[in-house]
Amino acid sequence: TGVTLAEADEVRRALGHKDGHPEVQAWFMPIALKRGYSVPDAERIWEVLAAFGSFGFCKAHAAAFALPTYQSAWLKAHHTAAFVAGVLTHDPGMYPKRLILDDARNFGIPVLGLDVNISDGVYRVERVADPETDWALPDWLPARMPNPTRYGIRLSLADVKGINDAEVTGIVAGRPYASLSDFFYRAGASRPIVERLIVAGGFDSLYRIGQASPVRRRGTVNRRDLLLQTKELDQWVRGARKATGTLTPRSRRRSAAAGGTQLIFDFPLPGDQELAGSAGGLPEMTDAERVSAELEVLGLDASRHVVDFYAPLFGALGMVRAKDLLGVRSKSEVLVAGVKVATQTPPVRSGRRVVFVTLDDGTGCADATFFEDAQGAYAATVFHSWLLVIRGEVRRTGPRGISLRATGAWELPTLYEAWNSAGLDAVTDLMDQTPASPQPGSRSGSAGPLDFSEQAIQGAAEARSPRPVMARPVLVHPTGFRMSPYSDLKPPGEDTKTAPRKLWHASPGSSGH
């Protein structure tokens, strides 16, 4: 018809009303004929469009998203780094940023660390000086795909936990910084923010921290050395500001350049041999500690995927990676593991709870479905852990659609610890032990035995068993659906509370989670 997208959407809404069909048809046919379509073609197109009124919201919603979907796909194929940087900045959709960043890694895009002298309030695309020459195009990408390793994505200051817009603006306005004390004095960031920037690697390039070296040279510093000085620097900056009054960033730079303020806690920058030896000599952070700090401060495992540290256990247990699931025969029993990306528990008409879980293992995502018969023993683990191992039966839902009918779930760190301490037999023993199902009426933190009363006798009669059990309570969702009797329970366990930040999406539903 040649109308704008806004006008087209108004017409689409009119199709949702039965009385609006004749009016829309009277408007559509003359315009279509005027634009050169034949009468049979115009009538055939109208039949297709009119059918959208029968579907209401769903089909029309899909049609309205067709154009931005195509545009997004084109941008991702031709300007991958820029597209991903935009998605990370604006954070649309249900999936956490760490999963989007992992998708960029799978495309071969370098993830550039936080840097107080480079990072901005948004994710930036930077040309990489030495792109990966050994990068191989994955078989799931078209052969004409441009090499995405030429550009990297620089992490954003805005993702630092607790930072505000004023602090981001102050950091960017005061650049470049010559040292930690220079940053402390001129950036205007609070001490907690400076400490988070340090542990997340914001000063690594300034002090060449983490660069490969066979031995630690005298006078070099690491993140722990910098962190050790923040208290003294904070006190010194407060005293200096009281003595000199409130200064603007420009006057601070001018005062420091004129020698009016002595930055007494400056660590030696590379090449400042006269100050060598002032480092504290504290040990370097391990790779695991760095990733843990990134998850805590940024909500991202930027330097490495968190699952990489468990790779030896994957091989020992014969776990299947997400990228290899398509090659597994249907109805085969497999083990998958990864970071919990999402849990969804939509209410269903039967009243039975169905839990959908998505895991990310660094090669892609694996979907698992827990039906009610598998939830009693494993629901607590699924809802209250963030690193999971799931056992399930492969189910094919289409040519490239695959999921697991889950039959068990365990905490990945627990299995890894058992494997490290006692070997593979200890892991299999743990997995063979079915966890006790939570009892209705027993909540986290309650003490004392359950009260076996008439309810217990009634429950035993219903179960045709002499063992007293509590009668299953009937819980009703606000929509009217009957829910699982375990849906109001919060079993003991602090696993998700110890996760650095909430790294997954949880859709509310019949479970209440």
C-alpha positions as CSV (number, residue, x, y, z in Angstrom):
1,T,0.0,0.0,0.0
2,G,3.0,2.3,0.4
3,V,1.8,3.7,3.8
4,T,4.1,4.4,6.7
5,L,4.7,1.7,9.4
6,A,2.7,3.8,11.9
7,E,-0.3,3.9,9.5
8,A,0.0,0.2,8.8
9,D,-0.1,-0.6,12.5
10,E,-3.3,1.4,12.9
11,V,-4.9,-0.6,10.1
12,R,-3.6,-3.8,11.8
13,R,-5.4,-2.8,15.0
14,A,-8.6,-2.2,13.1
15,L,-8.4,-5.8,11.7
16,G,-8.7,-7.0,15.3
17,H,-12.3,-5.8,15.4
18,K,-14.9,-7.7,13.4
19,D,-16.7,-4.5,12.4
20,G,-13.5,-3.1,11.1
21,H,-13.0,-5.6,8.3
22,P,-15.3,-4.0,5.7
23,E,-13.8,-0.6,6.3
24,V,-10.2,-1.8,6.0
25,Q,-11.1,-3.8,2.8
26,A,-12.7,-0.7,1.3
27,W,-9.5,1.2,2.0
28,F,-7.1,-1.5,1.0
29,M,-8.4,-2.6,-2.5
30,P,-8.3,0.8,-4.3
31,I,-4.8,1.5,-2.9
32,A,-3.5,-1.9,-4.0
33,L,-5.0,-1.6,-7.5
34,K,-3.6,1.9,-7.8
35,R,-0.1,0.6,-7.0
36,G,-0.2,-1.8,-10.0
37,Y,-1.5,-5.0,-8.4
38,S,-4.0,-7.1,-10.4
39,V,-7.4,-7.7,-9.0
40,P,-6.8,-11.5,-8.3
41,D,-3.5,-10.6,-6.6
42,A,-5.1,-7.9,-4.5
43,E,-7.9,-10.3,-3.5
44,R,-5.5,-13.1,-2.6
45,I,-3.4,-10.7,-0.4
46,W,-6.5,-9.4,1.3
47,E,-7.5,-12.9,2.2
48,V,-4.2,-13.4,3.9
49,L,-4.4,-10.0,5.7
50,A,-8.0,-10.5,6.8
51,A,-7.0,-13.8,8.4
52,F,-4.9,-11.9,10.9
53,G,-8.0,-10.7,12.5
54,S,-8.9,-14.2,13.6
55,F,-5.5,-14.7,15.3
56,G,-5.7,-11.5,17.3
57,F,-2.6,-10.4,19.1
58,C,-0.1,-13.2,18.4
59,K,0.1,-13.3,14.6
60,A,-0.2,-9.5,14.3
61,H,2.6,-9.2,16.9
62,A,4.8,-11.5,15.0
63,A,4.2,-9.5,11.8
64,A,4.9,-6.2,13.5
65,F,8.3,-7.6,14.5
66,A,9.2,-8.9,11.1
67,L,11.0,-5.8,9.9
68,P,13.1,-5.2,13.0
69,T,13.9,-8.9,13.1
70,Y,15.2,-8.8,9.6
71,Q,17.1,-5.6,10.3
72,S,18.7,-7.1,13.4
73,A,19.7,-10.2,11.6
74,W,21.3,-8.2,8.8
75,L,23.3,-6.0,11.3
76,K,24.4,-9.1,13.2
77,A,25.7,-10.8,10.0
78,H,27.5,-7.7,8.6
79,H,28.4,-5.6,11.6
80,T,28.5,-8.2,14.4
81,A,30.6,-6.3,17.0
82,A,28.6,-3.0,16.6
83,F,25.3,-4.9,16.8
84,V,26.3,-6.8,20.0
85,A,27.7,-3.6,21.5
86,G,24.4,-1.9,20.9
87,V,22.4,-4.8,22.4
88,L,24.7,-4.8,25.5
89,T,24.3,-1.0,26.0
90,H,20.5,-1.0,25.7
91,D,20.0,-4.4,27.3
92,P,16.7,-5.5,25.7
93,G,15.0,-8.8,26.1
94,M,15.0,-11.5,28.8
95,Y,18.5,-12.9,28.5
96,P,21.3,-11.6,30.8
97,K,24.2,-9.6,29.4
98,R,26.7,-12.3,30.2
99,L,25.0,-14.6,27.7
100,I,25.0,-11.9,25.0
101,L,28.7,-11.4,25.6
102,D,29.3,-15.1,25.4
103,D,27.5,-15.1,22.0
104,A,30.0,-12.5,20.9
105,R,32.9,-14.7,22.0
106,N,31.5,-17.6,19.9
107,F,31.6,-15.3,16.9
108,G,35.3,-14.7,17.6
109,I,34.9,-11.1,18.8
110,P,37.5,-10.1,21.3
111,V,36.2,-8.9,24.7
112,L,38.3,-5.9,25.8
113,G,38.5,-5.4,29.5
114,L,37.5,-2.5,31.7
115,D,39.9,0.5,31.4
116,V,39.5,3.8,33.3
117,N,41.4,5.6,30.4
118,I,39.3,4.1,27.6
119,S,36.0,2.7,28.8
120,D,32.9,4.9,28.4
121,G,29.4,4.9,29.7
122,V,28.4,2.6,26.8
123,Y,29.9,-0.4,25.1
124,R,32.3,0.7,22.4
125,V,33.7,-1.0,19.3
126,E,37.4,-0.8,18.9
127,R,39.7,-2.0,16.1
128,V,42.0,-4.7,17.3
129,A,45.6,-4.2,16.5
130,D,46.4,-7.9,16.1
131,P,43.2,-9.8,15.2
132,E,43.2,-13.6,15.6
133,T,44.9,-15.1,12.5
134,D,43.9,-18.7,13.5
135,W,40.2,-17.9,13.8
136,A,38.1,-20.5,11.9
137,L,34.6,-19.8,10.7
138,P,32.1,-21.9,12.6
139,D,30.2,-24.4,10.4
140,W,26.9,-22.7,11.5
141,L,27.9,-19.4,9.9
142,P,27.7,-18.6,6.2
143,A,30.9,-18.8,4.3
144,R,30.7,-15.1,3.2
145,M,30.6,-13.9,6.8
146,P,33.1,-11.1,7.4
147,N,35.9,-11.9,9.8
148,P,34.5,-10.5,13.1
149,T,37.9,-10.7,15.0
150,R,39.0,-7.4,13.5
151,Y,36.9,-5.5,16.1
152,G,36.6,-5.9,19.8
153,I,34.0,-4.8,22.3
154,R,35.2,-2.6,25.2
155,L,33.3,-3.1,28.5
156,S,31.3,-0.2,29.8
157,L,31.8,1.7,33.0
158,A,28.0,1.9,33.5
159,D,28.0,-1.8,34.4
160,V,30.1,-1.4,37.5
161,K,28.0,-2.3,40.5
162,G,26.7,0.8,42.3
163,I,28.2,3.4,39.9
164,N,26.0,6.4,39.0
165,D,25.8,8.6,36.0
166,A,27.6,11.5,37.7
167,E,30.6,9.2,38.5
168,V,30.7,7.9,35.0
169,T,30.7,11.4,33.6
170,G,33.4,12.5,36.1
171,I,35.7,9.6,35.2
172,V,35.3,10.2,31.4
173,A,35.8,14.0,31.8
174,G,39.0,13.7,33.9
175,R,40.9,11.4,31.5
176,P,43.7,10.6,31.0
177,Y,44.9,9.4,34.4
178,A,48.5,8.8,35.2
179,S,48.1,6.7,38.4
180,L,45.7,5.4,41.0
181,S,46.2,8.5,43.2
182,D,45.7,10.8,40.3
183,F,42.4,9.0,39.5
184,F,41.4,9.1,43.2
185,Y,42.0,12.9,43.4
186,R,40.4,14.0,40.1
187,A,37.8,11.5,39.0
188,G,35.4,12.2,41.9
189,A,34.5,8.5,42.3
190,S,33.7,7.1,45.7
191,R,36.0,4.7,47.4
192,P,33.8,1.6,46.9
193,I,33.6,2.4,43.2
194,V,37.4,2.7,43.0
195,E,37.8,-0.6,44.7
196,R,35.4,-2.3,42.3
197,L,37.2,-0.8,39.4
198,I,40.5,-2.2,40.7
199,V,39.3,-5.7,41.2
200,A,37.5,-5.7,37.9
201,G,40.7,-4.7,36.0
202,G,40.1,-1.1,35.4
203,F,43.7,-0.2,36.2
204,D,45.4,-3.2,34.6
205,S,46.5,-1.5,31.5
206,L,47.8,1.5,33.4
207,Y,50.1,-0.7,35.5
208,R,50.5,-3.5,33.0
209,I,48.9,-5.9,35.3
210,G,48.4,-9.4,34.0
211,Q,50.9,-9.1,31.1
212,A,52.8,-12.4,30.5
213,S,56.1,-12.5,32.3
214,P,58.1,-15.6,33.5
215,V,58.8,-13.9,36.9
216,R,57.4,-11.0,38.7
217,R,59.8,-8.1,38.3
218,R,60.8,-6.0,41.3
219,G,58.6,-2.9,41.7
220,T,55.6,-4.2,39.7
221,V,52.2,-4.1,41.3
222,N,49.0,-6.1,41.0
223,R,45.3,-5.6,41.9
224,R,45.8,-6.5,45.5
225,D,48.6,-4.0,45.9
226,L,46.4,-1.3,44.5
227,L,43.5,-2.4,46.6
228,L,45.6,-2.2,49.7
229,Q,46.2,1.6,49.2
230,T,42.6,2.7,48.8
231,K,41.9,3.4,52.4
232,E,45.0,5.7,52.8
233,L,44.3,7.4,49.5
234,D,40.7,8.0,50.5
235,Q,41.8,9.7,53.7
236,W,44.5,11.7,51.9
237,V,42.1,12.9,49.3
238,R,39.5,14.0,51.9
239,G,42.2,15.9,53.8
240,A,43.5,17.5,50.6
241,R,40.0,18.7,49.6
242,K,39.4,20.2,53.0
243,A,42.7,22.0,52.8
244,T,42.2,23.3,49.3
245,G,38.5,23.7,49.2
246,T,36.1,22.2,46.7
247,L,37.8,22.1,43.3
248,T,36.5,21.4,39.8
249,P,38.1,18.7,37.8
250,R,39.9,21.4,35.7
251,S,41.2,23.2,38.7
252,R,42.3,19.9,40.2
253,R,44.3,19.1,37.1
254,R,45.9,22.5,37.1
255,S,46.7,22.3,40.8
256,A,48.3,18.9,40.4
257,A,50.3,19.9,37.3
258,A,51.6,23.0,39.0
259,G,53.0,20.8,41.8
260,G,50.6,22.3,44.4
261,T,49.5,18.8,45.5
262,Q,51.9,15.9,46.1
263,L,50.5,12.5,45.1
264,I,52.4,10.7,47.8
265,F,50.9,7.2,47.2
266,D,51.6,7.0,43.5
267,F,52.8,3.5,42.5
268,P,55.6,3.5,39.9
269,L,54.4,3.3,36.4
270,P,56.4,1.1,34.0
271,G,59.8,2.8,33.5
272,D,59.8,4.7,36.8
273,Q,62.8,2.8,38.2
274,E,63.5,5.4,40.8
275,L,60.3,4.4,42.7
276,A,60.9,0.6,42.2
277,G,60.3,-1.5,45.2
278,S,57.3,0.3,46.6
279,A,54.9,-2.6,45.7
280,G,53.5,-4.6,48.5
281,G,54.5,-8.0,47.2
282,L,51.1,-9.5,47.5
283,P,50.3,-12.6,45.3
284,E,48.5,-12.2,42.0
285,M,44.8,-12.9,41.7
286,T,44.2,-16.3,40.1
287,D,42.1,-16.7,37.0
288,A,39.2,-18.0,39.0
289,E,39.5,-15.0,41.4
290,R,39.5,-12.6,38.5
291,V,36.3,-14.2,36.9
292,S,34.6,-14.2,40.4
293,A,35.5,-10.5,40.7
294,E,34.1,-9.7,37.3
295,L,30.9,-11.5,38.1
296,E,30.5,-9.6,41.3
297,V,31.4,-6.2,40.0
298,L,30.1,-6.3,36.4
299,G,27.7,-9.3,36.3
300,L,29.8,-10.6,33.4
301,D,32.5,-13.3,33.1
302,A,34.4,-11.2,30.7
303,S,37.9,-12.6,30.7
304,R,36.8,-16.3,30.6
305,H,33.6,-18.3,30.7
306,V,32.9,-19.4,34.2
307,V,32.3,-23.0,33.1
308,D,35.8,-23.3,31.7
309,F,37.1,-24.0,35.2
310,Y,35.0,-27.2,35.3
311,A,36.1,-28.5,31.9
312,P,38.1,-31.5,33.4
313,L,35.0,-32.8,35.1
314,F,33.0,-32.5,31.9
315,G,35.4,-34.8,30.2
316,A,35.5,-37.3,33.1
317,L,31.7,-37.5,33.2
318,G,31.3,-37.6,29.5
319,M,29.0,-34.5,29.5
320,V,27.6,-33.3,26.1
321,R,28.2,-29.7,25.2
322,A,25.3,-27.7,23.9
323,K,26.9,-27.4,20.4
324,D,27.0,-31.2,20.1
325,L,23.5,-32.0,21.2
326,L,22.1,-32.0,17.6
327,G,24.3,-35.0,16.9
328,V,22.9,-37.0,19.7
329,R,20.3,-39.7,19.0
330,S,16.8,-39.1,20.1
331,K,15.8,-40.6,23.5
332,S,19.5,-40.9,24.5
333,E,20.3,-40.1,28.1
334,V,22.9,-37.4,28.5
335,L,24.4,-35.0,31.0
336,V,24.6,-31.3,30.3
337,A,26.0,-28.6,32.6
338,G,26.4,-24.8,32.7
339,V,25.3,-21.5,34.1
340,K,21.6,-21.1,34.7
341,V,20.3,-18.6,32.1
342,A,16.6,-18.7,32.7
343,T,13.8,-20.6,34.5
344,Q,10.2,-20.4,33.4
345,T,7.2,-21.9,35.1
346,P,4.1,-21.0,33.2
347,P,0.8,-22.1,34.6
348,V,-0.9,-24.9,32.7
349,R,-4.6,-25.8,32.6
350,S,-4.0,-29.2,34.2
351,G,-2.6,-27.5,37.3
352,R,0.6,-29.4,37.1
353,R,3.8,-27.4,37.3
354,V,6.2,-27.5,34.4
355,V,9.7,-26.0,34.9
356,F,11.7,-24.9,31.8
357,V,15.5,-24.4,32.5
358,T,18.1,-23.0,30.1
359,L,21.8,-23.6,30.7
360,D,24.8,-21.9,29.0
361,D,28.0,-23.9,28.8
362,G,30.1,-21.5,26.7
363,T,29.3,-23.3,23.4
364,G,25.6,-22.5,23.4
365,C,22.4,-23.0,25.3
366,A,20.7,-26.3,26.3
367,D,17.0,-26.4,27.2
368,A,15.6,-28.9,29.8
369,T,12.1,-29.5,30.9
370,F,11.2,-30.7,34.4
371,F,7.8,-32.3,34.6
372,E,6.1,-32.8,37.9
373,D,7.4,-36.4,38.4
374,A,11.0,-35.1,38.4
375,Q,10.5,-32.0,40.5
376,G,10.0,-33.3,44.0
377,A,13.6,-34.3,44.5
378,Y,15.3,-31.7,42.3
379,A,13.2,-28.5,42.4
380,A,15.2,-27.1,45.3
381,T,18.5,-27.5,43.3
382,V,17.0,-26.1,40.1
383,F,15.6,-22.9,41.8
384,H,18.3,-22.3,44.3
385,S,21.5,-23.0,42.4
386,W,23.1,-21.1,39.5
387,L,25.7,-23.7,38.3
388,L,23.9,-26.9,37.4
389,V,24.4,-30.4,36.0
390,I,21.2,-31.8,34.5
391,R,20.6,-35.4,33.4
392,G,17.9,-35.9,30.8
393,E,16.5,-37.7,27.8
394,V,17.0,-36.1,24.4
395,R,13.8,-35.0,22.7
396,R,13.7,-33.7,19.2
397,T,11.1,-31.0,18.4
398,G,12.1,-30.2,14.8
399,P,15.0,-30.3,12.3
400,R,17.2,-28.2,14.6
401,G,15.0,-28.2,17.7
402,I,16.2,-30.2,20.6
403,S,15.6,-30.3,24.4
404,L,15.9,-32.6,27.3
405,R,13.3,-34.2,29.4
406,A,15.1,-33.8,32.7
407,T,15.4,-36.6,35.2
408,G,17.9,-35.1,37.7
409,A,19.8,-32.0,38.7
410,W,22.9,-31.4,40.8
411,E,25.1,-28.5,41.8
412,L,28.1,-28.3,39.6
413,P,30.5,-27.0,42.3
414,T,29.5,-29.8,44.7
415,L,30.2,-32.5,42.1
416,Y,33.5,-30.8,41.2
417,E,34.6,-30.6,44.8
418,A,33.8,-34.3,45.2
419,W,35.7,-35.2,42.0
420,N,38.8,-33.2,43.2
421,S,38.9,-34.8,46.6
422,A,37.8,-38.4,46.1
423,G,37.7,-39.0,42.3
424,L,35.0,-40.0,39.9
425,D,33.5,-42.7,42.1
426,A,32.5,-40.1,44.7
427,V,30.7,-38.1,42.0
428,T,28.7,-41.0,40.8
429,D,27.8,-41.9,44.4
430,L,26.5,-38.4,44.9
431,M,24.5,-38.5,41.7
432,D,23.0,-41.9,42.6
433,Q,21.7,-40.5,45.9
434,T,18.2,-39.1,45.2
435,P,17.7,-36.0,47.3
436,A,14.8,-36.1,49.8
437,S,11.7,-34.4,48.5
438,P,10.6,-31.3,50.6
439,Q,7.6,-32.1,52.8
440,P,4.5,-29.9,52.4
441,G,4.1,-27.7,55.5
442,S,7.9,-27.7,56.2
443,R,9.5,-24.4,55.4
444,S,13.1,-23.2,55.4
445,G,14.2,-22.4,58.9
446,S,11.5,-24.4,60.7
447,A,12.5,-26.5,63.6
448,G,11.1,-29.7,65.2
449,P,9.4,-32.7,63.7
450,L,6.3,-32.6,61.6
451,D,2.9,-32.9,63.3
452,F,1.5,-36.2,62.2
453,S,-2.2,-35.8,62.9
454,E,-5.4,-36.7,61.1
455,Q,-4.0,-35.1,58.0
456,A,-1.2,-37.6,58.0
457,I,-3.5,-40.6,58.5
458,Q,-5.7,-39.3,55.7
459,G,-2.6,-38.9,53.5
460,A,-1.5,-42.4,54.2
461,A,-4.9,-43.8,53.3
462,E,-4.8,-41.9,50.0
463,A,-1.4,-43.3,49.2
464,R,-2.5,-46.8,50.2
465,S,0.6,-47.1,52.4
466,P,0.9,-47.7,56.2
467,R,3.6,-44.9,56.4
468,P,2.0,-41.6,57.6
469,V,2.5,-38.8,55.1
470,M,1.1,-35.3,55.1
471,A,-1.9,-34.7,52.9
472,R,-1.1,-32.7,49.8
473,P,-2.4,-29.1,50.1
474,V,-4.3,-27.6,47.2
475,L,-2.7,-24.4,46.0
476,V,-4.4,-22.2,43.5
477,H,-2.7,-19.7,41.2
478,P,-4.4,-16.2,40.9
479,T,-5.4,-17.3,37.3
480,G,-7.4,-20.2,38.8
481,F,-5.0,-23.0,37.9
482,R,-4.3,-25.7,40.5
483,M,-0.6,-25.6,41.4
484,S,1.9,-28.1,42.7
485,P,1.8,-28.6,46.5
486,Y,5.5,-27.8,46.6
487,S,5.2,-24.5,44.9
488,D,5.1,-22.4,48.1
489,L,8.2,-24.0,49.6
490,K,11.6,-22.5,49.9
491,P,13.9,-25.4,50.9
492,P,17.1,-24.7,52.9
493,G,20.1,-23.6,51.0
494,E,22.0,-20.4,50.2
495,D,23.5,-21.3,46.9
496,T,21.9,-18.6,44.8
497,K,22.6,-16.0,47.5
498,T,26.3,-16.8,47.2
499,A,26.1,-16.2,43.4
500,P,28.0,-12.9,42.7
501,R,25.0,-11.3,41.0
502,K,21.7,-12.6,39.7
503,L,22.8,-13.9,36.3
504,W,19.6,-15.5,35.1
505,H,16.1,-14.6,34.2
506,A,13.1,-16.1,36.1
507,S,9.6,-15.8,34.7
508,P,6.9,-15.9,37.3
509,G,4.4,-18.7,37.1
510,S,2.8,-21.5,39.0
511,S,5.9,-22.0,41.1
512,G,6.1,-18.6,42.6
513,H,9.8,-18.2,41.6
